[in-house]
Amino acid sequence: MSVATMMKSLTRSLLAILLLPVCVHAAELDRVVAVVNDEVITASELNTRIAQAERLLAAQGTPKPSASQLRGQVLDRMVIERVQLQAAKQRGLSVDDATLDRTIQRIAEQNKLAVADMPKALAQEGIVWNQFRDNVRNEILMSRLREREVDARITISPGEVDALLAAGATAPKAREYLVSHILLRAPEGATPDQLNALSLRAEELQRQIRQGEDFAKLAASYSAAQDAMQGGSLDWRPLERVPAIFAELLPGMRKGEVSKTLRSAAGLHVFKLMDLRDAAESKVEVEQTRARHILVRGDAAGSADKARQRLDDIAIRIRGGAADFAEMARVHSSDITAAKGGDLGWLSPGDTVPEFERAMNALKPGEISAAIESPFGWHIIQVLERKKVDVTADRRKMEARQALRERKIDEAFEDWLRQLRDAAWVEIKPE
């Protein structure tokens, strides 16, 4: 997983960590509230997480669920986190200190802080530095587990991409949707009675929503989705990024409308269309450069200094008209393009190494560079011409593939969590 992708997946969890205090009630350390396989969750841990959830809900302006509902929701999330961390350990996954430090560095930058100032800043919010580091490490570990067990198994076929693009081409106008949802998770192999009970609960939630009950509060009270404490909000998404079972209904819904009960592999869903807006579309162009070069490797010339001097001499001869660039490339270049007179064809941004691209971009058409070094050796470069190329279609195809992948990952992740939770031995102790 790339750093950018990982940071995106950690944003909400780390926001909670940054906002919320860590407090330990020493008198309750020995009271066990849940057993998860061979590990326990203590009352002090649960109380800490409940306090965190209360602070997060207050920061978001979300009405707080009842004490018993909040306790149950928080404990369920702690159980799911614990089984994920246990699964990561069983698979030999770990997070070294260097990776942890790099992630914290990026968190500090996002919050416009120096890492050295973070312990003091966190302490002012009641957050213990070592606990913060442990929480970040666990979030990275769970992200890696998800990548291995879910993300890596997702495939997108060219046909799926083409079908999505075709559907978008016939749509009246590109739109983005703000959706909030509630997931009532069904256990593996749920019985008809269990499903009927969930259906009745979903109907009751729909009734409360239509009567004006705060959706975010209901999500925080009842939803088994990972975004429950964020009010079930999926944030603004284009239709192709919305879960498939939601996307089928959304185009025909009005702002504020509540869906019927929907069923997926993870359980039952109810969602509300909070808002919608037209999505901005823009043409995407890149500048391409047609260039040629002569490459001399330092070892072939005897030394780096000799290679540079040799190329400088060749460049002087070409600029003075005493030699032809293509002919010099055929004779002197060590690159496979030598037979074509050093012609590299049309290059888009990112097609070459940064050192080469910077030197090439600094040239006007017809100009020849001084000798420049790259990981491949020493070059002289000539820019032949430039043009603007419309890559909107390529960009849309890339975005469509990514949207389909993210949609499938979201859906598969909830189902995988359900299976992981159902496979664990969990005992919830009475209050």
C-alpha positions as CSV (number, residue, x, y, z in Angstrom):
1,M,0.0,0.0,0.0
2,S,1.3,3.4,-0.9
3,V,1.9,6.0,1.8
4,A,-0.8,8.2,0.3
5,T,-3.3,5.4,0.3
6,M,-2.4,4.4,3.8
7,M,-2.7,7.9,5.1
8,K,-6.1,8.3,3.6
9,S,-7.3,5.1,5.3
10,L,-5.9,6.3,8.7
11,T,-7.4,9.8,8.6
12,R,-10.6,9.3,10.5
13,S,-9.0,7.0,13.1
14,L,-6.1,9.3,13.7
15,L,-8.4,12.3,14.0
16,A,-10.1,10.6,16.8
17,I,-6.7,9.8,18.4
18,L,-5.6,13.5,18.1
19,L,-8.9,14.8,19.5
20,L,-9.5,12.5,22.4
21,P,-8.0,12.0,25.9
22,V,-6.5,8.8,27.3
23,C,-7.3,8.3,30.9
24,V,-6.8,5.1,32.9
25,H,-8.9,4.3,36.0
26,A,-6.4,2.2,38.0
27,A,-9.1,0.9,40.4
28,E,-10.8,-0.9,37.5
29,L,-7.7,-2.5,36.0
30,D,-8.7,-6.1,37.1
31,R,-12.3,-6.0,36.0
32,V,-12.7,-7.9,32.7
33,V,-15.6,-6.7,30.4
34,A,-14.9,-9.0,27.5
35,V,-12.7,-11.9,26.5
36,V,-11.5,-12.1,22.8
37,N,-9.9,-15.5,22.1
38,D,-7.0,-15.5,24.6
39,E,-7.0,-11.8,25.4
40,V,-9.1,-9.6,27.7
41,I,-10.6,-6.1,27.4
42,T,-10.7,-4.4,30.8
43,A,-13.1,-1.8,32.2
44,S,-10.4,0.8,32.2
45,E,-9.7,0.3,28.5
46,L,-13.5,0.5,27.7
47,N,-13.9,3.6,29.8
48,T,-11.1,5.3,28.0
49,R,-12.6,4.5,24.6
50,I,-16.1,5.6,25.7
51,A,-14.6,8.9,26.8
52,Q,-12.9,9.2,23.4
53,A,-16.1,8.5,21.6
54,E,-18.0,11.1,23.6
55,R,-15.4,13.7,22.8
56,L,-15.5,12.8,19.1
57,L,-19.3,12.9,18.9
58,A,-19.3,16.3,20.7
59,A,-16.6,17.7,18.3
60,Q,-18.8,16.6,15.4
61,G,-22.0,18.0,16.9
62,T,-23.6,14.5,16.9
63,P,-26.2,13.9,19.7
64,K,-24.9,11.2,22.1
65,P,-26.6,7.8,22.2
66,S,-27.7,6.5,25.6
67,A,-25.0,5.3,27.9
68,S,-25.9,1.6,27.3
69,Q,-26.0,2.0,23.5
70,L,-22.7,3.9,23.4
71,R,-21.1,1.3,25.7
72,G,-22.2,-1.5,23.4
73,Q,-21.1,0.2,20.2
74,V,-17.7,1.1,21.6
75,L,-17.1,-2.4,23.0
76,D,-18.1,-4.0,19.7
77,R,-15.5,-1.9,17.9
78,M,-12.9,-2.8,20.5
79,V,-13.6,-6.5,19.9
80,I,-13.3,-6.1,16.1
81,E,-10.0,-4.2,16.5
82,R,-8.7,-6.9,18.8
83,V,-9.5,-9.7,16.4
84,Q,-7.8,-7.8,13.6
85,L,-4.7,-7.2,15.6
86,Q,-4.6,-10.9,16.6
87,A,-5.0,-11.9,13.0
88,A,-2.1,-9.6,12.0
89,K,0.1,-11.2,14.7
90,Q,-0.9,-14.7,13.5
91,R,0.2,-13.8,10.0
92,G,3.5,-12.4,11.1
93,L,2.7,-8.8,10.3
94,S,4.5,-6.0,12.2
95,V,5.3,-2.3,12.1
96,D,8.9,-1.3,12.6
97,D,9.9,1.9,14.4
98,A,11.1,3.6,11.2
99,T,7.7,3.2,9.6
100,L,6.0,4.4,12.7
101,D,8.2,7.5,12.9
102,R,7.6,8.3,9.2
103,T,3.8,8.1,9.7
104,I,4.0,10.3,12.8
105,Q,6.1,12.8,10.9
106,R,3.3,13.1,8.3
107,I,0.7,13.4,11.0
108,A,2.7,16.2,12.5
109,E,3.0,18.0,9.1
110,Q,-0.7,17.7,8.5
111,N,-1.3,19.4,11.8
112,K,1.4,22.0,11.2
113,L,3.5,20.7,14.1
114,A,7.1,19.6,14.6
115,V,7.3,16.1,15.9
116,A,9.3,17.3,18.9
117,D,6.3,19.5,19.8
118,M,3.7,16.8,19.5
119,P,4.1,15.2,23.0
120,K,3.5,18.6,24.7
121,A,0.6,19.4,22.3
122,L,-1.0,16.0,22.9
123,A,-0.5,16.3,26.7
124,Q,-2.6,19.5,26.6
125,E,-5.4,17.4,25.3
126,G,-4.8,14.7,27.9
127,I,-3.2,12.3,25.4
128,V,-0.3,10.2,26.6
129,W,2.5,10.2,24.0
130,N,3.4,6.5,24.2
131,Q,-0.3,5.5,24.0
132,F,-0.6,7.7,20.9
133,R,2.3,5.9,19.3
134,D,0.8,2.5,20.1
135,N,-2.5,3.6,18.6
136,V,-0.9,4.8,15.4
137,R,1.1,1.6,15.2
138,N,-2.1,-0.5,15.6
139,E,-3.8,1.5,12.9
140,I,-1.0,0.9,10.4
141,L,-1.0,-2.8,11.3
142,M,-4.7,-3.1,10.7
143,S,-4.3,-1.2,7.4
144,R,-1.6,-3.7,6.3
145,L,-3.8,-6.6,7.3
146,R,-6.7,-5.2,5.3
147,E,-4.4,-4.7,2.3
148,R,-3.2,-8.3,2.5
149,E,-6.6,-10.0,3.2
150,V,-8.9,-7.8,1.3
151,D,-7.4,-5.2,-1.1
152,A,-4.9,-7.6,-2.7
153,R,-7.7,-9.9,-3.7
154,I,-9.7,-7.3,-5.6
155,T,-9.5,-7.5,-9.4
156,I,-11.1,-5.1,-11.9
157,S,-11.5,-6.3,-15.5
158,P,-11.3,-4.0,-18.6
159,G,-14.9,-4.9,-19.3
160,E,-16.0,-3.5,-16.0
161,V,-14.2,-0.3,-16.6
162,D,-15.7,0.0,-20.1
163,A,-19.2,-0.7,-18.8
164,L,-18.8,2.0,-16.1
165,L,-17.5,4.6,-18.6
166,A,-20.4,3.7,-21.0
167,A,-22.9,4.2,-18.3
168,G,-21.4,7.5,-17.4
169,A,-21.5,8.7,-21.0
170,T,-25.3,8.1,-21.2
171,A,-26.0,9.8,-17.8
172,P,-27.6,13.3,-18.1
173,K,-25.0,14.9,-15.9
174,A,-22.2,13.8,-13.6
175,R,-23.2,14.2,-10.0
176,E,-21.8,13.6,-6.5
177,Y,-23.8,12.3,-3.6
178,L,-23.6,12.8,0.2
179,V,-24.9,9.6,1.7
180,S,-25.1,8.4,5.3
181,H,-25.8,4.8,6.1
182,I,-26.5,2.3,8.9
183,L,-25.4,-1.3,8.7
184,L,-27.1,-4.0,10.8
185,R,-24.6,-6.8,10.6
186,A,-25.9,-10.3,10.2
187,P,-23.9,-13.2,11.6
188,E,-22.6,-15.9,9.3
189,G,-25.3,-18.3,8.4
190,A,-28.0,-16.1,10.0
191,T,-31.3,-18.0,10.7
192,P,-34.7,-16.7,9.4
193,D,-35.6,-15.6,12.9
194,Q,-32.3,-13.6,13.2
195,L,-32.9,-11.9,9.8
196,N,-36.5,-11.2,10.7
197,A,-35.4,-9.5,13.9
198,L,-32.9,-7.4,11.9
199,S,-35.6,-6.4,9.4
200,L,-37.9,-5.3,12.2
201,R,-35.1,-3.2,13.6
202,A,-34.3,-1.7,10.2
203,E,-38.0,-0.8,9.7
204,E,-38.0,0.9,13.2
205,L,-34.9,2.9,12.2
206,Q,-36.6,4.0,9.0
207,R,-39.6,5.1,10.9
208,Q,-37.5,7.1,13.4
209,I,-35.5,8.8,10.6
210,R,-38.7,9.8,8.7
211,Q,-40.1,11.3,11.9
212,G,-37.0,13.5,12.2
213,E,-34.7,11.6,14.5
214,D,-31.1,12.6,14.0
215,F,-29.5,10.1,11.5
216,A,-26.0,10.6,12.9
217,K,-27.2,9.7,16.4
218,L,-29.0,6.6,15.1
219,A,-25.8,5.5,13.2
220,A,-23.7,6.0,16.3
221,S,-26.3,4.1,18.3
222,Y,-26.9,1.1,16.1
223,S,-24.7,0.9,13.0
224,A,-22.0,-1.9,12.9
225,A,-20.1,-0.1,10.1
226,Q,-16.7,1.3,10.8
227,D,-17.9,4.9,10.2
228,A,-20.7,4.7,12.8
229,M,-19.0,7.2,15.1
230,Q,-18.8,9.6,12.2
231,G,-22.6,9.5,11.8
232,G,-22.4,6.9,9.1
233,S,-21.3,9.5,6.5
234,L,-19.6,8.3,3.4
235,D,-18.6,11.8,2.5
236,W,-19.1,13.2,-1.1
237,R,-18.7,10.5,-3.7
238,P,-19.5,10.1,-7.4
239,L,-22.1,7.4,-8.2
240,E,-19.4,4.9,-9.1
241,R,-17.8,5.2,-5.7
242,V,-21.0,4.6,-3.8
243,P,-21.7,1.0,-2.7
244,A,-23.3,-0.8,-5.6
245,I,-26.6,-1.6,-3.8
246,F,-26.9,2.1,-3.0
247,A,-26.0,3.3,-6.4
248,E,-28.9,1.5,-8.0
249,L,-31.4,3.6,-6.1
250,L,-29.7,7.0,-5.8
251,P,-30.4,8.5,-9.2
252,G,-34.1,8.2,-8.6
253,M,-34.0,9.6,-5.0
254,R,-34.6,13.1,-3.7
255,K,-32.5,15.0,-1.2
256,G,-33.5,13.9,2.3
257,E,-35.1,10.6,1.2
258,V,-34.5,7.4,3.1
259,S,-34.0,4.1,1.3
260,K,-35.8,0.9,1.7
261,T,-34.1,-1.9,3.6
262,L,-31.2,-3.4,1.5
263,R,-29.4,-6.6,2.0
264,S,-25.7,-7.4,1.3
265,A,-23.3,-10.2,2.3
266,A,-22.5,-8.1,5.4
267,G,-26.1,-7.6,6.6
268,L,-29.0,-5.1,6.2
269,H,-28.5,-1.5,5.2
270,V,-30.6,1.7,5.5
271,F,-29.2,4.9,3.9
272,K,-30.3,8.5,3.5
273,L,-29.4,10.9,0.7
274,M,-28.2,13.9,2.6
275,D,-27.4,16.0,-0.4
276,L,-26.3,16.0,-4.0
277,R,-24.5,18.3,-6.4
278,D,-23.3,18.5,-9.9
279,A,-19.7,17.3,-10.3
280,A,-17.2,19.6,-12.0
281,E,-15.8,18.1,-15.2
282,S,-12.7,19.5,-16.8
283,K,-10.5,18.7,-19.8
284,V,-7.1,17.3,-18.8
285,E,-4.1,18.1,-21.0
286,V,-0.5,17.3,-20.7
287,E,2.5,18.7,-22.6
288,Q,4.4,16.1,-24.5
289,T,8.0,16.6,-25.7
290,R,9.7,14.9,-28.7
291,A,13.3,14.6,-27.9
292,R,16.5,12.7,-28.7
293,H,19.6,12.1,-26.7
294,I,23.1,10.7,-26.7
295,L,24.1,8.6,-23.7
296,V,27.6,7.9,-22.7
297,R,28.2,5.7,-19.6
298,G,31.1,6.6,-17.3
299,D,32.6,3.1,-17.4
300,A,32.6,3.0,-21.2
301,A,34.5,6.3,-21.4
302,G,36.9,5.4,-18.6
303,S,35.6,7.8,-16.0
304,A,32.6,10.1,-15.3
305,D,34.8,13.2,-16.1
306,K,35.8,11.8,-19.4
307,A,32.2,10.9,-20.3
308,R,31.1,14.5,-19.5
309,Q,34.0,16.0,-21.5
310,R,33.3,13.7,-24.4
311,L,29.7,14.8,-24.6
312,D,30.5,18.5,-24.2
313,D,32.8,18.2,-27.2
314,I,30.1,16.4,-29.2
315,A,27.5,19.1,-28.3
316,I,29.9,21.9,-29.4
317,R,30.4,20.2,-32.8
318,I,26.7,19.8,-33.3
319,R,25.9,23.4,-32.3
320,G,28.6,24.6,-34.6
321,G,27.2,22.7,-37.6
322,A,30.3,20.4,-37.9
323,A,28.3,17.3,-36.9
324,D,24.8,15.9,-37.2
325,F,23.0,14.9,-33.9
326,A,21.5,11.7,-35.3
327,E,24.8,10.6,-36.8
328,M,26.6,11.3,-33.5
329,A,24.0,9.3,-31.7
330,R,24.5,6.3,-34.0
331,V,28.2,6.4,-33.5
332,H,28.6,7.4,-29.8
333,S,25.4,6.6,-27.9
334,S,25.3,3.6,-25.5
335,D,21.5,3.6,-25.5
336,I,19.3,1.3,-27.5
337,T,17.9,4.3,-29.3
338,A,21.3,4.8,-31.0
339,A,20.1,3.1,-34.2
340,K,17.3,5.6,-34.4
341,G,19.6,8.6,-34.1
342,G,18.8,8.8,-30.4
343,D,15.1,9.5,-31.0
344,L,13.1,8.9,-27.9
345,G,9.7,9.7,-29.5
346,W,7.0,11.6,-27.7
347,L,7.5,11.7,-23.9
348,S,4.8,12.5,-21.3
349,P,5.6,13.9,-17.8
350,G,7.0,11.1,-15.7
351,D,8.2,8.9,-18.6
352,T,11.9,9.6,-17.8
353,V,14.0,9.9,-14.7
354,P,13.7,13.3,-12.9
355,E,17.2,14.5,-13.7
356,F,16.6,13.9,-17.4
357,E,13.1,15.4,-17.4
358,R,14.3,18.6,-15.6
359,A,17.0,19.2,-18.1
360,M,14.7,18.4,-21.1
361,N,12.0,20.8,-19.8
362,A,14.5,23.6,-19.5
363,L,15.2,23.5,-23.3
364,K,13.4,25.3,-26.1
365,P,12.7,23.3,-29.3
366,G,16.0,23.0,-31.3
367,E,18.2,23.6,-28.2
368,I,20.9,21.1,-27.1
369,S,21.7,20.7,-23.4
370,A,25.0,20.6,-21.7
371,A,26.1,17.2,-20.5
372,I,23.8,16.1,-17.6
373,E,24.1,13.1,-15.4
374,S,21.3,10.6,-14.6
375,P,21.4,7.1,-13.0
376,F,22.1,5.7,-16.5
377,G,25.2,7.9,-17.2
378,W,25.8,11.2,-19.0
379,H,23.5,12.6,-21.7
380,I,23.1,15.5,-24.1
381,I,19.5,16.2,-25.0
382,Q,17.9,18.0,-27.9
383,V,14.2,18.9,-27.9
384,L,12.7,18.6,-31.3
385,E,9.1,19.8,-30.7
386,R,6.3,20.0,-28.1
387,K,2.6,19.6,-28.2
388,K,-0.5,19.6,-25.9
389,V,-2.3,16.3,-25.7
390,D,-5.8,15.7,-24.4
391,V,-5.6,12.8,-21.9
392,T,-9.1,13.3,-20.5
393,A,-10.2,9.8,-21.8
394,D,-7.1,8.2,-20.2
395,R,-7.7,10.0,-16.9
396,R,-11.3,9.0,-16.9
397,K,-10.4,5.4,-17.5
398,M,-7.9,5.5,-14.6
399,E,-10.4,7.1,-12.3
400,A,-13.1,4.6,-13.3
401,R,-10.8,1.7,-12.5
402,Q,-9.9,3.3,-9.1
403,A,-13.5,4.0,-8.3
404,L,-14.6,0.4,-9.0
405,R,-11.7,-0.9,-7.0
406,E,-12.5,1.3,-4.0
407,R,-16.2,0.3,-4.1
408,K,-15.3,-3.4,-4.2
409,I,-12.8,-3.0,-1.4
410,D,-15.4,-1.2,0.8
411,E,-18.0,-3.9,0.3
412,A,-15.5,-6.8,0.7
413,F,-14.0,-5.3,3.8
414,E,-17.3,-5.2,5.8
415,D,-18.0,-8.8,4.8
416,W,-14.4,-9.8,5.8
417,L,-14.8,-8.1,9.2
418,R,-18.0,-10.0,9.8
419,Q,-16.4,-13.3,9.0
420,L,-13.4,-12.5,11.2
421,R,-15.6,-11.5,14.1
422,D,-17.8,-14.6,13.8
423,A,-14.8,-16.9,13.7
424,A,-13.5,-15.5,17.0
425,W,-14.4,-16.7,20.4
426,V,-15.9,-13.7,22.2
427,E,-17.5,-13.5,25.7
428,I,-19.1,-10.3,26.8
429,K,-19.2,-10.1,30.6
430,P,-22.4,-8.7,32.3
431,E,-22.1,-5.2,33.6
